[in-house]
């Protein structure tokens, strides 16, 4: 029996074990989300993969007695078809909204994994929901998770603003809304407010914890005490302020006050039910999302420095793969080589997400991942897409480059150039006119749409400072209307994907800078865009000038870190 067959058999056994529990809990089905109880994008705990083998960063599975569904968005359709066990029907994420595929059923749900907003949107219209606090996936598959390392503090010289100044903003918010408490349930927001980070998740330095703060600046960190030991030693917080999750209910019952604010996107049913017994709940977006989206000068400066060092690794990698590839290497070998170049920097910690390194048809899988046992040799006739990023001690990166090794076909060059034109249009946006992501997104797609092409993902997402590589509320997408503000960091990544053939994406990170009265994007990412893929006849003079200036900037910032051959090669872009 091969490895795939063994995996499928294992999934089949787990599903059978799960269904066998339905009678005990009086349910007709069970819902498994991708997220953990902290609603993390990247979590060590991956129950969805446990039950389906799908490894993407977003999705839901619904296991019924005789039917299994896997719901994913447009980014993951191909990946889900390749990865998931054969006994799953794979459907677009939109199909789960007020789902009519199954009706009049009782669906089991872990109340720590869902918000009331999600349940109303997905399941309540045609089915009943039953809350089961003992997670059924954990019952059938016991896995030990590694992280017991303590949270740690960031120095003011890194973050630029001490936590007392930050908490004062929350006090103002509470008083404005005539509320005594804010319950912060997104770990990234706790991390920002207290200037702390952790080791609980792969790819992201988030501390798995919650925070309760009142309008008198009293805080309670909801966490295991061993996780907060360093913070206690640093006198960041005292031990009486550390509340074990199992004691949360007792804490709430002991507090005085009438109103508490929660964010209904991240406050689970489990915690909302506890709070509801004591307080009047106000549901509002956590103000920290917008506060941390606007980076201060110190954060921007550190991100600039991070991208110089990351740019060195990227440039060395691109030179290596284009010029040193005498024998056929695999996707897996390529992504490991990039990691090797990043690791040469002492301040590099780990990838900010799993590297996407796909050649030929694998490049069309938006979130493809090569592994040692599932990889493809890079044929020089094919184009290669590499999307990667790093977590450094003072910043987060995310960049995509599409690379060719021989003269590409004309149609590929033309499509690549149209993607590039959209990319340039985004970074050159007049932010006094194109004030939100929805308006900017139109500019990115314009040149592809002229030849009836498009892509399913958004054009850009917000990025955190030594935090999550995907950060809201800002984004460049068809639906995002959040006003673009000075200090925000966003990605710029239009693309095109031909299923079964190739994928193209060009991604830089940018920050919003103010020039007198005008706002404009400034590139953070420093890495050459493969000129061998560009049809320069399709570029305007302004677009050519942009590329020249961009490449000059790369050379001026990076050349001192490169060897002679790398310098000569990089100079050829000017």
C-alpha positions in Angstrom: 0.0 0.0 0.0 1.4 3.4 -1.0 1.5 6.5 1.3 -1.5 8.1 -0.3 -3.6 4.9 0.2 -2.4 4.7 3.8 -3.4 8.3 4.4 -6.8 7.8 2.9 -7.4 4.7 5.0 -6.4 6.6 8.1 -8.8 9.4 7.3 -11.6 6.9 6.7 -11.0 5.3 10.1 -11.1 8.7 11.8 -14.3 9.6 10.1 -15.8 6.3 11.2 -14.7 6.9 14.8 -16.2 10.4 14.6 -19.6 9.2 13.2 -19.7 6.5 15.9 -19.9 9.3 18.5 -23.0 10.9 16.9 -25.5 8.6 18.7 -24.0 9.5 22.1 -24.3 13.2 21.6 -27.6 13.0 19.7 -26.3 14.8 16.5 -26.6 14.1 12.8 -23.3 15.7 11.9 -20.2 17.5 13.1 -18.6 20.8 11.9 -14.8 21.2 11.9 -13.3 24.6 11.2 -9.7 25.3 10.2 -9.3 27.7 13.1 -8.4 26.9 16.7 -10.0 28.5 19.8 -7.9 31.6 19.2 -9.1 31.9 15.6 -5.5 31.8 14.4 -4.7 31.6 10.7 -1.6 29.5 11.4 -2.1 27.1 14.3 -0.2 24.2 15.6 -3.7 22.6 16.2 -5.1 21.6 12.8 -8.3 19.6 13.3 -9.4 20.2 9.7 -6.3 18.5 8.3 -6.8 15.6 10.9 -10.2 14.8 9.5 -9.7 15.6 5.8 -5.9 15.9 5.0 -6.5 19.4 3.6 -3.7 21.7 4.7 -4.9 25.1 3.4 -5.2 28.0 5.8 -9.0 28.4 5.5 -12.0 26.0 5.2 -14.7 24.0 6.9 -15.6 20.4 6.9 -19.1 19.0 7.7 -19.2 15.3 8.5 -22.6 13.7 8.2 -23.5 10.0 8.8 -23.2 9.2 5.1 -21.7 12.3 3.5 -18.6 14.4 3.9 -18.2 18.0 2.7 -15.2 20.3 2.5 -15.8 24.0 1.9 -12.9 26.1 0.6 -12.5 29.5 -1.1 -11.2 30.1 -4.6 -7.5 30.1 -3.5 -7.7 26.4 -2.4 -10.0 24.7 -4.9 -7.2 22.9 -6.8 -5.2 22.2 -3.6 -8.3 20.7 -1.9 -8.9 18.4 -4.9 -5.3 17.2 -4.7 -4.9 16.8 -1.0 -8.2 15.8 0.5 -9.3 12.2 1.0 -11.5 10.8 -1.9 -14.6 10.6 0.3 -15.1 14.4 0.4 -17.3 16.5 -1.8 -15.4 19.8 -2.3 -17.4 22.9 -2.7 -16.8 26.6 -2.9 -16.8 28.4 0.4 -19.9 30.5 -0.6 -22.0 27.3 -0.7 -21.8 27.1 3.1 -23.7 30.4 3.6 -27.1 29.5 4.9 -26.3 26.1 3.6 -29.2 24.3 1.8 -27.2 21.1 1.0 -28.4 19.5 4.2 -31.6 20.4 6.1 -33.4 19.7 9.3 -30.3 18.2 10.9 -28.7 18.7 14.4 -25.1 19.7 13.9 -22.5 19.3 16.7 -20.2 22.3 17.1 -17.4 23.1 19.6 -18.5 26.4 21.1 -14.9 27.6 21.5 -14.3 27.3 17.7 -17.2 29.4 16.5 -18.8 32.8 17.0 -22.5 33.4 17.1 -22.1 35.4 13.9 -20.6 32.4 12.1 -23.3 30.0 13.3 -26.1 32.4 12.2 -24.4 32.9 8.8 -23.7 29.2 8.1 -25.9 26.8 9.9 -28.9 28.2 11.7 -31.3 28.8 8.8 -31.9 25.2 7.9 -30.5 23.2 10.8 -30.2 23.1 14.6 -26.9 23.5 16.3 -25.8 21.7 19.5 -22.8 22.9 21.5 -20.4 20.1 22.5 -17.6 21.5 24.8 -15.5 18.4 24.6 -14.1 18.6 21.0 -14.9 15.4 19.1 -11.8 15.5 16.9 -9.6 15.7 20.1 -11.5 12.6 21.4 -10.7 10.5 18.4 -7.2 11.8 17.7 -5.0 12.7 20.7 -2.0 14.8 19.8 0.5 16.4 22.0 1.3 20.0 21.3 4.8 21.3 22.0 4.6 24.9 23.0 5.1 25.7 26.7 7.6 28.5 26.1 6.8 31.7 27.9 5.6 34.9 26.3 8.2 37.6 26.0 8.3 41.5 25.9 9.5 43.7 23.0 11.6 46.7 23.9 10.3 50.2 23.2 13.1 50.8 20.6 11.4 48.1 18.5 7.8 49.0 18.9 8.1 52.8 19.3 5.3 53.2 21.8 5.0 51.8 25.4 2.1 49.7 26.5 0.9 52.4 29.0 0.3 54.8 26.2 -1.5 52.2 24.2 -3.8 51.2 27.0 -4.7 54.9 27.5 -6.3 54.8 24.1 -8.4 51.8 25.1 -9.5 53.6 28.2 -10.7 56.5 26.1 -12.6 54.1 23.8 -14.3 52.5 26.8 -15.3 55.8 28.3 -16.6 57.0 25.0 -18.8 53.9 24.7 -19.8 54.1 28.4 -18.6 50.6 29.1 -16.5 49.2 32.0 -14.7 46.4 30.1 -13.2 45.4 26.8 -12.6 41.6 26.3 -9.8 41.2 23.7 -10.0 37.8 22.1 -7.6 38.2 19.2 -4.1 37.2 20.3 -2.5 39.6 17.8 -4.4 42.5 19.5 -3.2 41.4 23.0 0.3 41.2 21.6 0.1 44.7 20.2 -1.4 46.3 23.3 1.1 44.8 25.8 4.1 44.7 23.4 4.5 41.0 23.9 5.0 38.1 21.6 5.0 34.3 21.9 6.0 30.9 20.5 2.6 29.2 20.3 2.0 29.1 16.6 4.0 28.2 13.5 4.8 31.2 11.2 3.5 33.8 13.6 4.9 35.1 17.0 1.5 35.3 18.6 0.9 34.5 22.3 -2.2 32.3 22.7 -4.1 34.3 25.3 -7.0 36.7 25.9 -7.1 40.0 27.8 -9.7 41.7 29.9 -9.1 45.5 30.5 -11.4 47.9 32.4 -11.8 51.7 32.2 -9.5 52.1 35.2 -6.6 50.5 33.4 -6.9 47.2 35.3 -5.9 44.2 33.2 -6.3 40.5 33.4 -4.3 38.2 31.1 -6.3 35.0 30.4 -3.5 32.4 30.1 -1.7 29.5 31.8 0.6 31.0 34.4 3.7 29.2 33.1 3.2 31.0 29.8 3.4 34.4 31.6 6.4 33.6 33.9 8.8 35.9 31.9 6.3 38.7 32.0 6.0 38.4 35.8 9.8 38.4 36.2 10.0 41.5 34.0 7.3 43.1 36.2 5.2 43.6 33.1 2.3 42.1 35.0 1.9 40.6 38.4 0.8 37.1 39.1 -2.6 38.1 40.5 -3.4 39.4 37.0 -2.8 36.0 35.3 -6.1 34.1 35.2 -6.1 30.5 34.2 -8.8 29.9 31.5 -10.6 27.4 33.8 -11.0 30.2 36.4 -12.4 32.7 33.8 -16.0 32.2 34.9 -15.2 32.9 38.5 -13.3 36.0 37.6 -16.2 37.4 35.6 -18.7 36.7 38.4 -16.4 38.7 40.8 -16.2 41.8 38.7 -18.3 45.0 39.2 -19.8 46.7 36.2 -22.7 46.7 33.8 -21.3 46.8 30.2 -18.6 44.8 28.4 -17.5 45.2 24.8 -16.6 42.2 22.7 -15.7 41.7 19.0 -18.2 39.3 17.6 -15.7 38.2 14.9 -13.3 36.6 17.5 -15.3 36.2 20.7 -16.4 32.6 20.7 -19.8 31.3 21.7 -18.2 29.7 24.8 -16.9 33.0 26.2 -19.9 35.1 25.1 -22.2 32.8 27.0 -20.1 33.3 30.2 -20.1 37.1 29.8 -23.8 37.2 29.0 -24.6 35.9 32.5 -23.0 38.9 34.2 -22.9 41.9 31.7 -24.8 43.7 29.1 -22.7 42.9 26.0 -22.0 45.5 23.3 -20.7 44.1 20.1 -18.2 46.4 18.3 -15.0 45.9 16.3 -12.0 45.7 18.6 -10.4 49.2 18.2 -7.0 47.7 18.3 -7.4 46.3 14.7 -7.2 49.9 13.3 -4.8 51.2 15.9 -2.2 48.5 15.1 -2.8 48.8 11.3 -1.3 52.3 11.4 2.4 51.7 12.1 4.4 54.4 13.9 7.7 55.7 12.6 9.8 53.3 14.6 7.9 50.3 13.3 8.2 51.5 9.7 11.9 52.1 10.1 12.4 48.6 11.5 10.3 47.1 8.6 12.5 49.0 6.1 15.6 47.5 7.7 14.1 44.1 7.7 13.3 44.2 4.0 16.8 45.2 3.1 18.1 42.1 4.8 15.3 40.0 3.4 16.0 41.5 0.0 19.6 40.3 0.1 18.4 36.7 0.7 15.8 37.0 -2.1 18.3 38.5 -4.6 20.9 35.9 -3.9 18.3 33.2 -4.3 17.0 34.5 -7.6 20.5 34.8 -9.0 21.3 31.3 -7.8 18.2 29.7 -9.3 18.5 31.5 -12.6 22.3 31.1 -13.1 23.4 28.2 -11.1 20.7 25.7 -12.0 23.0 23.4 -14.1 21.0 20.3 -13.1 17.3 20.0 -12.6 16.4 20.8 -9.0 13.1 20.2 -7.3 10.7 22.7 -5.9 11.5 21.4 -2.4 15.2 21.9 -2.9 14.5 25.5 -4.2 12.5 26.5 -1.2 15.1 25.0 1.1 17.8 27.1 -0.7 15.8 30.2 -0.1 15.5 29.3 3.6 19.3 28.8 3.6 19.9 32.4 2.4 17.5 33.8 4.9 19.1 31.9 7.8 22.4 33.6 7.1 20.9 36.6 8.8 21.2 36.3 12.6 18.0 38.1 13.2 15.9 35.8 11.0 13.6 33.5 13.0 11.4 31.4 10.8 9.1 31.6 7.7 6.0 33.9 8.0 4.0 31.2 6.2 4.7 28.0 4.4 6.7 28.8 1.3 4.8 28.3 -2.0 7.3 27.1 -4.6 5.5 25.8 -7.7 6.7 25.1 -11.2 4.5 24.6 -14.2 1.0 23.5 -13.3 1.8 23.7 -9.5 2.3 27.4 -9.9 -1.5 27.6 -10.7 -2.3 26.3 -7.2 -2.4 29.6 -5.3 -1.4 28.1 -2.0 0.6 25.1 -3.2 3.2 23.5 -0.9 6.0 21.2 -2.0 7.2 18.6 0.5 10.1 16.1 0.4 7.7 13.4 -0.7 5.6 15.6 -2.9 7.7 17.7 -5.2 8.4 18.3 -8.9 11.6 18.9 -10.8 11.9 22.4 -12.2 12.0 22.1 -16.0 13.8 25.0 -17.5 11.1 25.4 -20.1 8.5 26.1 -17.4 8.1 29.2 -15.3 8.5 29.0 -11.5 6.5 30.8 -8.9 7.9 31.4 -5.4 5.9 33.1 -2.7 7.7 33.3 0.7 8.2 35.5 3.7 10.1 35.7 7.0 9.7 36.6 10.6 12.6 38.6 11.8 13.3 40.0 15.3 12.1 43.4 14.0 9.8 42.8 11.1 7.7 40.6 8.9 8.1 40.0 5.1 6.1 38.5 2.3 7.1 38.5 -1.4 6.4 36.6 -4.6 8.5 36.4 -7.7 7.8 34.5 -10.9 11.0 33.3 -12.6 11.9 31.8 -16.1 15.0 29.9 -17.2 14.7 30.1 -21.0 12.9 32.5 -23.3 9.3 32.1 -22.4 6.4 31.7 -24.8 5.0 35.0 -26.1 1.5 34.5 -24.5 3.2 33.9 -21.1 5.3 37.1 -21.5 2.2 39.1 -22.4 0.2 37.9 -19.5 3.1 38.4 -17.1 3.5 42.0 -18.4 -0.2 42.7 -17.9 0.1 41.5 -14.3 3.2 43.7 -13.9 1.2 46.7 -15.3 -1.4 46.1 -12.7 1.2 45.8 -10.0 2.8 49.1 -11.1 -0.7 50.8 -11.3 -1.3 49.8 -7.6 2.0 51.2 -6.2 1.5 54.4 -8.2 -2.1 54.9 -6.9 -3.1 58.5 -6.0 -4.3 57.7 -2.4 -6.0 61.0 -2.2 -8.3 59.8 -4.9 -8.2 56.0 -4.6 -8.8 56.1 -0.9 -9.7 52.5 -0.2 -8.8 49.0 -1.3 -11.9 48.5 -3.5 -10.9 51.4 -5.7 -7.3 50.3 -5.9 -8.2 46.7 -6.7 -9.9 47.9 -9.9 -6.6 49.3 -11.1 -4.8 46.1 -10.5 -7.2 44.0 -12.7 -7.6 46.5 -15.5 -5.0 45.2 -17.9 -5.9 41.6 -17.5 -9.5 42.3 -18.0 -8.7 44.0 -21.3 -8.0 40.4 -22.6 -10.8 38.8 -20.5 -8.5 37.4 -17.8 -8.8 37.8 -14.0 -7.7 36.2 -10.7 -9.9 35.0 -7.8 -7.9 36.2 -4.8 -7.6 39.8 -3.5 -4.9 42.0 -4.7 -3.4 42.8 -1.3 -3.7 42.2 2.4 -2.5 44.1 5.4 0.7 43.0 7.1 1.7 43.2 10.8 4.9 44.4 12.4 6.6 41.2 13.7 3.2 39.8 13.8 0.7 38.0 11.5 1.6 38.2 7.8 -2.1 38.7 7.1 -3.6 41.6 9.1 -6.8 43.5 8.8 -8.9 45.5 8.6 -7.2 47.1 5.5 -6.9 45.2 2.3 -6.9 45.7 -1.5 -9.9 43.7 -2.7 -13.2 43.9 -4.5 -15.1 44.5 -1.3 -12.7 46.3 1.2 -13.8 49.9 1.8 -11.4 50.7 4.8 -9.8 54.0 4.3 -6.1 53.8 3.5 -4.1 55.7 6.1 -0.6 56.9 6.6 1.5 54.1 8.2 -0.5 51.2 6.9 1.4 48.3 5.3 -0.2 46.3 2.5 0.8 43.7 -0.1 0.5 44.3 -3.8 0.1 40.9 -5.5 -1.9 40.7 -8.7 -1.6 37.4 -10.6 -3.0 35.0 -13.2 -3.4 31.2 -13.0 -3.9 28.8 -15.9 -5.1 25.6 -14.3 -2.9 22.7 -15.2 -0.4 25.0 -17.0 1.3 27.8 -15.0 0.9 30.5 -12.4 2.1 34.1 -12.4 2.2 36.5 -9.4 4.2 39.5 -8.5 4.1 40.6 -4.9 5.8 43.5 -3.0 5.0 44.9 0.4 4.3 48.6 0.5 3.8 51.2 3.2 1.8 54.5 3.1 3.9 57.6 3.3 2.8 61.2 3.5 4.5 63.8 1.2 3.3 67.2 2.3 -0.5 66.8 1.8 -0.4 63.7 -0.4 -0.4 60.0 0.5 1.4 57.5 -1.7 2.7 54.0 -1.5 6.4 53.3 -1.0 7.9 49.8 -1.7 9.3 47.9 1.2 10.3 44.8 -0.8 13.6 44.9 -2.5 14.0 42.1 -5.1 14.4 42.2 -8.9 11.4 41.4 -11.1 12.5 38.9 -13.8 13.1 41.1 -16.8 13.2 38.0 -19.1 9.5 37.6 -18.6 8.6 41.2 -19.6 7.4 42.3 -23.0 8.7 45.8 -22.9 6.6 46.8 -25.9 3.5 46.6 -23.8 4.9 49.0 -21.2 4.4 52.8 -21.3 7.3 55.1 -20.7 6.1 55.8 -17.2 6.1 52.1 -16.4 9.6 51.7 -17.8 10.8 54.6 -15.7 9.2 53.0 -12.6 11.1 49.8 -13.2 14.3 51.7 -13.7 13.9 53.6 -10.5 12.9 50.5 -8.6 15.9 48.5 -9.8 18.2 51.5 -9.1 16.9 51.5 -5.5 17.5 47.8 -5.2 21.0 48.1 -6.4 21.8 51.1 -4.1 20.4 49.3 -1.0 21.7 45.7 -1.6 24.8 45.8 -3.7 27.2 46.1 -0.7 25.9 42.7 0.5 26.5 40.9 -2.7 29.5 39.2 -4.3 30.9 40.4 -7.6 29.0 38.1 -9.9 25.7 38.9 -8.1 26.4 42.6 -8.4 27.1 42.4 -12.1 23.9 40.4 -12.6 21.8 42.9 -10.5 23.3 45.8 -12.4 22.0 44.3 -15.7 18.5 45.3 -14.5 19.3 49.0 -14.6 
